Amino acid sequence: MKRKKRDYIWIAVFALLTGFAIPWALWGASTTIIGLPIWLWWHIAVMLIASVSFSIFTRGAWDRGMAIDPQEVKADD
C-alpha cells in the first residue's frame, strides 16, 4: 500500500508526542510554578496537545488505511 504525505505527517505527530511524553530534561528539577513541579506542568501541556491532536485525527484521518470511503460513512451533524 502506498502511503500518502498525510499519513507520514500523522506518524510524525504521534512519534513526537510519544517522544516528548516523558520530560527527560526536567528529571531532578526542583522548580515549582503555582505550587506544582515543572515536570507536572510539562505533563499537563503534553496531555493537552495530545488531546487536541487526537481530536483532529479522529475528525479527519481516523479511517486512514482502513479502505473506508468517507462518502459512504457520513456523520449525523
VEXLOTOR-791881 format. One record per residue (C-alpha): residue number from 1; residue in three letters; chain; x, y, z. Coordinates in Angstrom, 1 decimal. Example, Ala and Ser with C-alpha at 12.3 -4.5 7.8 and 13.67 -1.06 7.14 Angstrom:
residues 2
<site><n>1</n><res>ala</res><chain>A</chain><u>12.3</u><v>-4.5</v><w>7.8</w></site>
<site><n>2</n><res>ser</res><chain>A</chain><u>13.7</u><v>-1.1</v><w>7.1</w></site>
END
This chain:
residues 77
<site><n>1</n><res>met</res><chain>A</chain><u>0.0</u><v>0.0</v><w>0.0</w></site>
<site><n>2</n><res>lys</res><chain>A</chain><u>1.3</u><v>3.4</v><w>-1.0</w></site>
<site><n>3</n><res>arg</res><chain>A</chain><u>1.4</u><v>5.9</v><w>1.9</w></site>
<site><n>4</n><res>lys</res><chain>A</chain><u>0.3</u><v>9.4</v><w>1.3</w></site>
<site><n>5</n><res>lys</res><chain>A</chain><u>2.0</u><v>12.5</v><w>2.7</w></site>
<site><n>6</n><res>arg</res><chain>A</chain><u>-0.8</u><v>12.9</v><w>5.2</w></site>
<site><n>7</n><res>asp</res><chain>A</chain><u>-0.1</u><v>9.5</v><w>6.7</w></site>
<site><n>8</n><res>tyr</res><chain>A</chain><u>3.6</u><v>10.5</v><w>7.2</w></site>
<site><n>9</n><res>ile</res><chain>A</chain><u>2.5</u><v>13.7</v><w>8.9</w></site>
<site><n>10</n><res>trp</res><chain>A</chain><u>0.3</u><v>11.8</v><w>11.4</w></site>
<site><n>11</n><res>ile</res><chain>A</chain><u>3.1</u><v>9.3</v><w>12.0</w></site>
<site><n>12</n><res>ala</res><chain>A</chain><u>5.5</u><v>12.2</v><w>12.8</w></site>
<site><n>13</n><res>val</res><chain>A</chain><u>2.9</u><v>13.9</v><w>15.1</w></site>
<site><n>14</n><res>phe</res><chain>A</chain><u>2.3</u><v>10.8</v><w>17.2</w></site>
<site><n>15</n><res>ala</res><chain>A</chain><u>6.0</u><v>10.0</v><w>17.3</w></site>
<site><n>16</n><res>leu</res><chain>A</chain><u>6.8</u><v>13.4</v><w>18.6</w></site>
<site><n>17</n><res>leu</res><chain>A</chain><u>4.0</u><v>13.2</v><w>21.2</w></site>
<site><n>18</n><res>thr</res><chain>A</chain><u>5.4</u><v>9.9</v><w>22.3</w></site>
<site><n>19</n><res>gly</res><chain>A</chain><u>9.0</u><v>11.2</v><w>22.4</w></site>
<site><n>20</n><res>phe</res><chain>A</chain><u>8.0</u><v>14.3</v><w>24.4</w></site>
<site><n>21</n><res>ala</res><chain>A</chain><u>5.7</u><v>12.5</v><w>26.8</w></site>
<site><n>22</n><res>ile</res><chain>A</chain><u>8.5</u><v>12.0</v><w>29.3</w></site>
<site><n>23</n><res>pro</res><chain>A</chain><u>10.2</u><v>15.2</v><w>30.4</w></site>
<site><n>24</n><res>trp</res><chain>A</chain><u>13.8</u><v>13.8</v><w>30.2</w></site>
<site><n>25</n><res>ala</res><chain>A</chain><u>15.4</u><v>17.2</v><w>30.5</w></site>
<site><n>26</n><res>leu</res><chain>A</chain><u>13.4</u><v>18.0</v><w>33.7</w></site>
<site><n>27</n><res>trp</res><chain>A</chain><u>14.4</u><v>15.0</v><w>35.7</w></site>
<site><n>28</n><res>gly</res><chain>A</chain><u>15.8</u><v>16.2</v><w>39.0</w></site>
<site><n>29</n><res>ala</res><chain>A</chain><u>14.5</u><v>19.7</v><w>38.5</w></site>
<site><n>30</n><res>ser</res><chain>A</chain><u>13.1</u><v>21.2</v><w>41.7</w></site>
<site><n>31</n><res>thr</res><chain>A</chain><u>11.5</u><v>24.3</v><w>40.2</w></site>
<site><n>32</n><res>thr</res><chain>A</chain><u>7.8</u><v>24.9</v><w>41.0</w></site>
<site><n>33</n><res>ile</res><chain>A</chain><u>5.2</u><v>27.1</v><w>39.4</w></site>
<site><n>34</n><res>ile</res><chain>A</chain><u>2.0</u><v>27.8</v><w>41.2</w></site>
<site><n>35</n><res>gly</res><chain>A</chain><u>2.9</u><v>25.2</v><w>43.7</w></site>
<site><n>36</n><res>leu</res><chain>A</chain><u>3.3</u><v>22.3</v><w>41.2</w></site>
<site><n>37</n><res>pro</res><chain>A</chain><u>6.6</u><v>20.9</v><w>40.0</w></site>
<site><n>38</n><res>ile</res><chain>A</chain><u>7.6</u><v>22.0</v><w>36.5</w></site>
<site><n>39</n><res>trp</res><chain>A</chain><u>7.7</u><v>18.4</v><w>35.2</w></site>
<site><n>40</n><res>leu</res><chain>A</chain><u>4.0</u><v>18.1</v><w>36.1</w></site>
<site><n>41</n><res>trp</res><chain>A</chain><u>3.2</u><v>21.3</v><w>34.1</w></site>
<site><n>42</n><res>trp</res><chain>A</chain><u>5.1</u><v>19.6</v><w>31.2</w></site>
<site><n>43</n><res>his</res><chain>A</chain><u>2.9</u><v>16.6</v><w>31.5</w></site>
<site><n>44</n><res>ile</res><chain>A</chain><u>-0.2</u><v>18.7</v><w>31.6</w></site>
<site><n>45</n><res>ala</res><chain>A</chain><u>0.9</u><v>20.6</v><w>28.4</w></site>
<site><n>46</n><res>val</res><chain>A</chain><u>1.7</u><v>17.4</v><w>26.6</w></site>
<site><n>47</n><res>met</res><chain>A</chain><u>-1.6</u><v>15.8</v><w>27.5</w></site>
<site><n>48</n><res>leu</res><chain>A</chain><u>-3.5</u><v>18.9</v><w>26.3</w></site>
<site><n>49</n><res>ile</res><chain>A</chain><u>-1.6</u><v>18.8</v><w>23.0</w></site>
<site><n>50</n><res>ala</res><chain>A</chain><u>-2.2</u><v>15.1</v><w>22.7</w></site>
<site><n>51</n><res>ser</res><chain>A</chain><u>-5.9</u><v>15.6</v><w>23.3</w></site>
<site><n>52</n><res>val</res><chain>A</chain><u>-6.2</u><v>18.3</v><w>20.6</w></site>
<site><n>53</n><res>ser</res><chain>A</chain><u>-4.1</u><v>16.2</v><w>18.2</w></site>
<site><n>54</n><res>phe</res><chain>A</chain><u>-6.2</u><v>13.1</v><w>18.7</w></site>
<site><n>55</n><res>ser</res><chain>A</chain><u>-9.4</u><v>15.1</v><w>18.3</w></site>
<site><n>56</n><res>ile</res><chain>A</chain><u>-8.2</u><v>16.5</v><w>14.9</w></site>
<site><n>57</n><res>phe</res><chain>A</chain><u>-7.0</u><v>13.0</v><w>13.9</w></site>
<site><n>58</n><res>thr</res><chain>A</chain><u>-10.4</u><v>11.4</v><w>14.7</w></site>
<site><n>59</n><res>arg</res><chain>A</chain><u>-12.2</u><v>14.1</v><w>12.6</w></site>
<site><n>60</n><res>gly</res><chain>A</chain><u>-10.1</u><v>13.9</v><w>9.5</w></site>
<site><n>61</n><res>ala</res><chain>A</chain><u>-7.8</u><v>10.8</v><w>9.4</w></site>
<site><n>62</n><res>trp</res><chain>A</chain><u>-9.4</u><v>8.1</v><w>11.5</w></site>
<site><n>63</n><res>asp</res><chain>A</chain><u>-10.3</u><v>6.0</v><w>8.5</w></site>
<site><n>64</n><res>arg</res><chain>A</chain><u>-6.8</u><v>6.1</v><w>7.0</w></site>
<site><n>65</n><res>gly</res><chain>A</chain><u>-5.6</u><v>2.7</v><w>5.9</w></site>
<site><n>66</n><res>met</res><chain>A</chain><u>-9.0</u><v>1.0</v><w>6.5</w></site>
<site><n>67</n><res>ala</res><chain>A</chain><u>-10.2</u><v>1.3</v><w>2.9</w></site>
<site><n>68</n><res>ile</res><chain>A</chain><u>-13.3</u><v>3.1</v><w>4.0</w></site>
<site><n>69</n><res>asp</res><chain>A</chain><u>-14.9</u><v>5.6</v><w>1.6</w></site>
<site><n>70</n><res>pro</res><chain>A</chain><u>-15.7</u><v>8.8</v><w>3.6</w></site>
<site><n>71</n><res>gln</res><chain>A</chain><u>-18.7</u><v>9.5</v><w>1.4</w></site>
<site><n>72</n><res>glu</res><chain>A</chain><u>-20.3</u><v>6.2</v><w>2.4</w></site>
<site><n>73</n><res>val</res><chain>A</chain><u>-20.0</u><v>6.8</v><w>6.1</w></site>
<site><n>74</n><res>lys</res><chain>A</chain><u>-21.5</u><v>10.2</v><w>6.9</w></site>
<site><n>75</n><res>ala</res><chain>A</chain><u>-21.7</u><v>11.5</v><w>10.4</w></site>
<site><n>76</n><res>asp</res><chain>A</chain><u>-25.0</u><v>12.9</v><w>11.6</w></site>
<site><n>77</n><res>asp</res><chain>A</chain><u>-24.4</u><v>16.6</v><w>12.0</w></site>
END
